[in-house]
Amino acid sequence: MEGKNKLKVVKMTSSSFLRTMEACIRTGIPVLLEDVGETLDPALEPILLKQTFIQGGRLLIRLGDSDIDYDKNFKFYMTTKLSNPHYLPEICIKVTIINFTVTKKGLEDQLL
């Protein structure tokens, strides 16, 4: 889906995590954050809430201690290897959680 858009795959444990995020936000390249646990780095808060602002005619977002340009094409995805993660309500209201382990029948039962 995002392959044609040069999707960058990164882990929070990577030493270049924030630099990669910053570069992708500036250029509108989608990011997949892998192996997320049940808690998230507070540095992700502005991204999850899409806390952008306009300053000097530029669309910006605060990442860490810096205000960086925000490309409207930027998309952010996260995955976990946890089979049954229990996220706090504070996280659940900031993201859309999709359980890919649900079967077609189970999904039909949930929707009907």
Secondary structure, DSSP 8 states (H G I E B T S, - for coil): --GGGT-EEEETTSTTHHHHHHHHHHHT--EEEES--SS--GGGHHHHTT-EEEETTEEEEEETTEEEE--TT--EEE----SS----HHHHTTS----TT--HHHHHHHH-
